Amino acid sequence: MENWKNQILNSLEGLERANPPADVLQKIQQKIKEQNEANKRQWLAVAAAVIIVACANILLITNYDANHSYEEPQKDYSELVSDYSLY
């Protein structure tokens, strides 16, 4: 019964330690730098879109205010009022 444990432990004999390639650190650092630059471009695009939408809204609001007055026209409700008493 204990023999299988010994076989498993002994199966690791003769294995060499894994060694990474010499330039792996530089490759990782380069990929991180590329991802940071891509993230900066994405955030700049988002900021530009937000600014465009905000400017468009401001222009629409100012043009709407210039074309519409705040004075409410007098409405004639006499057609809606009848002589019928509800109580």
Summary of the structure (lengths in Angstrom):
residues: 87
radius of gyration: 38.1
end to end distance: 99.2
largest distance: 107.7
contacts: 108
relative contact order: 0.04
helix: 60%
strand: 0%
